[in-house]
Amino acid sequence: MENPNILFVSRAYPPVVGGIENQNYELSVWLARYAKVKTIANKKGRKFLPFFAPYALFYVLFSLYKYDVVLLGDGLLSFLAWAIKIFSKKPVICVVHGLDINYNSASLGVCYEKILIWLYQKIWINIFIKKVDSFIAVGNETIRVGIKLGIPEEKFIFIPNGVDAEKNLLNASQKDLENIIKKSVEGKKVLLTSGRLAKRKGVAWFIRNVMPKLGEEFVYVVAGDGPDRKNIENAIEKSGCADKIVMLGRVSDRDRNILFNTADLFLQPNVKVPGDMEGFGISVIEAGACRLPVLAANIEGLRDAIKDGRNGFLVESGNASAFVEKINQLFNKGNPRKIFGEETRKFVVENYSWKNIAQKYLEEIRRRTIGPSVPTPISPEEIVRRT
């Protein structure tokens, strides 16, 4: 049976940088290797959304007859499902990442927060999202949040984020690392966090509570930018160990890849933040694909991305002593990259490579669109063999 003809709509897409942008891009590219996929995407960021939304609506409604299914890149696009269902019974499947069904507008200011949250819950959750036929959640925590919001459990399936296991690999040396951080790492143990700097990532918490308890041989490199940057800078200033911390801000893809391929341990010390959540944690599997073991908080979507002892290690979120103890334990055995790197990469390739993840998406899309696959008829020879 032929694969369905898919219309994929993404409101977050490169060259804009971000987790959903990267995931939507990779999904569109890899899914197109196994099925017919037409992608329409907003490539100009959030400011262009007021223009992209009506364009997407117009395109979807007037070209719907060409496609078997509509795949939405995240929950904010669920208004398209509502519009589609007015005119058609075509199935609509939506990828959900966490915040797109657990909206938090605190960053917009107190005076707007209650109004925006009320509008989102009343309109997006109760009207738009409930018109979606099924959801592909990148993390099990997202499913739990969705069920609490009244979305039937049977509408969900968990498929983790994927990674191009070759994309971030490169040959890099200690000298390359030093050129980026402008600091000698001779005899040092290099810890790395890379990605968008949101409060839930726990970087400021880690600097305040863990770094002062680690030895002078540790260097903590923070690469990325985001809304929590000033808070992190303040934490560095007050930590008493600013000489052990390097804050790079946003880095190029090549510099990020050099960091992935030269650091000794990747850190994802997330903390609980009301109204916010980690849907999955794409950076931790990108690091793992580069033979960089991960130490992460045992919280939310990180539980889906990290399997303790396989591609990293999980410790209790917010427990500074547990982080200190685990970090020292790992380095007391030697260099974590040299000890665990190959096994870490092997696990990531086998479980999170886009080749496998895209096929899981296609299998779910086929199931929701066409129905269960028809069993292959058994030949007379096979019947004889089995009996």
N, C-alpha and C positions, 0 to 999 in steps of 0.2 A: 504493500500500500504506500502511495506517495506521501512524503512529508507535507504538512500544512504550509500554506503560503502565509508568512508572518509579516505584519506591520508593526514595527518597533518604534515607539515614541519615547524620546528622552528629553527632559528639560534641563539636564545637567550633563555636559559633554566637553571634552577637550576642544580647544586648548586651555580652557579654564581648568585650574588644578583643584583636585579634591577627590575624596574616596568614592563618592557616587559617580562623579564624572569618569574616573578611571574604570570603575566597574561596568558602567553602561557602555563605554567604548569597547572594552575587551569582550563583553557579552555580544555586542553587535557584530564584531569582527569574527569571533569564533563560532557563533551560532550560524553565521552565513556560510561557514564551511560545510555545514551538514544539512542546511535547509535553504529555501528561498526566503530572504529577509530584505525588506525595504525599511531603511532607517530614516526618520526625520528627527532632527536634533537641534536644540538650542546651543549654539557654540559661542554665545556672547555673554554668558553669565546672568546673574539674577536681575540686573537692571533691564535686560531685554525681555524678561518674562511677560510683561504686559503686552508685548507685541507677538511673542512666540505663541502664547496661549490661544488667541483667536485664530492665528494661522494654523496651528495644529488641529483645532476644532474644525475649521473649514476643510482642511485636507482630509482628515479622517472621515468626516461625514460624506464627502463627495467622492471618495475613492474606496469606501468600505467594501463595495461589491467585488473588488479585485482580490480580497484577502479572506483567509479562512479564520483568522484570529488576530486580535490586537493585543500586543504585549506592551505594558506601560513600565517605564524605567523606575518609577517610585510612586508612592502614595499621593503626592501632591497633584499628580495627573489624573486622579480618579474622577474628576469632573467630566473627563472624556467618556468614562464608562457610563455615567448618568445620561449624557447626551446620546451615546450610541444606543442605549436601551430604549430610548423613545422611538427610534426608527427601525431597530433591528434586533435580532436574537443572536447576532454573532458573539461568540465568547470573548470575554475580556479578562486577561490575566495580568496581574500587577506584581512587580517585585517590590517588596517592602524591606526597609533597612533599619527601622527602629524609630528614629525621630519623626519620620513622615507619618506615623500613626500615634506618636506620643509627643505632640507638638509642645515646645517650650518657647515662649516669647519673652522670657525675662531679659534677654539682651536688648530688647527694643525699648525698655523703660517701664517703670511701674505704672505710669498713667495709661499705657496701652495694653499692658499685660492681660488684665482680666477680660477686656473687650475682645482681644484677638483670640485668646484661648476659648472663650465662649463661642465666638463665631466659628472657629475651627471645629470644635466638638459638635456644635449644632448642625453645621452645614457639611463639612468634609466627612466627619465620622458618621453622622446619622443619615446623611443623604447620599453623598457621592461614593464614599468607600463601600457602603453596603450594596452598591449596584455592581461592584466587581464580582465576577464569577468565582475566581480563585486567586490565591496569593502565594507567591514564592518568597519565603522569608529567608534572609541571609543568616539569621540566628534564631535559636530557640527562645531566647528572651523576648524577641520581637513577637513571636507567636503567643507567649504568655501575656504580653501587654495587649495584643489584639483581642484575645479571648476576654480579658477583663473589660474591654471596651464594647463587648457584645457581638463581636464577629464570630460566627460559628467555627469551632475547631476544625471541622471537616473541610473548610475552605482553604486551610493552610497546608503547605508542605515545606519542609526545611531543605534548602540546598545552599551549601556554604559559598562564600565568595571564592573566586578562582584567582590563579596567578599564572602569568607566563613565566615558567621556571627558568627560561634562558635570558629573559629581557634585562635583568639587573646584574647578571654575572659579568665580571671583567677581571683581568689580572691587575692587581694593584699592590703597592708596597707600603711599608711603614713610612717611607719618605713622602709618598703621595698623601697619606693621612696627615702628616705633619705640615705639608704645604697648605692644606685646607684649614686646619685648626690653629696654625701659626704657633705651634707649641711642640716641644720634643716629647716623644712618648717612649723614649728609651727606658726600659725597666718599669714602665707603667702598665696598668690594667685599665683598658678603655671600655667604658660603658657608653651605650648610645641609645637615645630616643629620637625618632624621626617621625614627622607628621604634623597634622594641624594641632595647634596648641590650644585646646579647649580645657576648661577646668577639670572635666571628668578624667582627662588623661593622667592627672595626678603628678605632673612634673613639679609644680610648686611644692606640693606636699612632700614629695621625695627629697627635694633639696633641703627643706626645713627639718625633716625628721630622720632621714637616713644618711645623707651625705656627711653630716658632722660626725657620724659614728663609724665611718669607713676610714681605713688607713690612708696615709698621704700618697700611697702608690696608685690610688684610683683617680682616674680622670673621667668626668661625666660630660659627654658631648650632647648638646641639644640642638637639633636641626629642624627648622620649621618656623611657621608664624601662625598667629591666630589671636582670638579675643583674650586669651589668658596671658599674653606675653608680658604685659606690664606687671602683673602679679608675680610672674616667674622672675622677672628682673629684680623686683623688690625682695623676693625670697633669697635670691643669690646675694644681694647686698647685705642682708641681715643674717645670713647663714654662718658667717665666720669662716667659710671655706671657699671663697670666690676663686681662689687660685687653683682649685681642683675642678672648676666648672667652666666649660666653653659654650657660650650661646652664639650660634651661628646665624640665626634667622633663616629666612628662606634660602635654599641652596639650589643649584642647577641639578638636573637629573644625573649628570655624570658625577658631580661631587657627592650626591646622595648615594650613588652606586659604589663609589670608592669607600664611603663610610660603611656601607653594608658589607663590603668585602674585606675590610681591614679591622673593624672593631672586634672586641673579644666577647661581648655579651650585649644583647638588645634588651632594653627595659620598657615595659608597658605597665606602670604602677597605678592603674586607674583607681579612682575613688568614687564613691556613690555621690551623685549630685541629683537632688530632686528635680524631676521634669526633664532629665537628660539621661542618655544611656549610650552604651557602646553596642551597636548592632552586631558587629563581627570583629573588626580589627585587621584590616588588610595589610597594614605595615608589618605585622608580626609574621605573616606568611611570606611576604616579600623578603624579609630578613632571613627567614628560614631557607628560602630557595637559594640564598647566597651563603649557605653553610654557617649562618650566624644564629646560635641558640638564643632562645628568648626566656626571660624571666618576667612573668606577668601576674597581675592581680587576678585572683580567682573570682571573677565577677562578670555578669552579663554575657555578651557575645564572645568575650575572650575565652570562655569555657568551650565554645565550639571551635575556635581557631587553634587553641593550644591543647594538645593531649599530653598530660603530665608524664615526663620521662621519655617522650617520643620526639616531639619537635620543640620542646621547651619544658618549662617548669612553672607551676602555679603556686602562689602563696596567698594567704589571707589579705584581702584588701584593707588598707589602712593600718596594718600591723607592721610598724617600723622594725621591731625586733626580729620578726620573721624574715623580712627582706634582708637585714644585715646578716643574719645567720645563714641564709641560703646563699647570698653572694659570696661570703667568705668560704662557705663549704665548697661551692663550685670551683673557686680559684685555688683552694687548698689542694685540689686534685690535679691541678695543672691549668692550662689554657682551655677554657670551655669550647672555643672554636675548634681546637685541635682534637679534643676528646669527643665532642658530640656533633661536630659540624657535618660530617658525611651522613650520619644517621638522620640528622635533622633535615637535610636536603632530600634524602631518599623518601622520608615520610611525606614531605610537602609535595614532591613530584607525584607520588602515588595517590594522594588524597585530594590535592587542591589544584592540580594543573588544569588549565582551561580546556584542554582537550577532553578531559573526563567530565568537567563541570558542565560544559556546553551540551554534551550528550545527555546529561541528566536533565537539563532544561528542556531539551527537545523531547525526551521521553515523557516529561510531565505535560508539555504542551500538546503532544499527540494524545495523551490520555484524556485531557480535558476537552480536546477538540474533536477527535475522531472516535475516542473510546478505546477500550482495551484492545491490544493487538490480537488479530485472529491467529490461533495456534497453527504452526506449520503442519500440514498433513503428514502422517507417518507412512512411510513406504511399506509395501508388503515385506520387503527384505528386513526392515527394522523390526516389524512385528514378529517375524520368525526369530530374529536374533534375541529379542527380549524374552521370548517364551522358551 
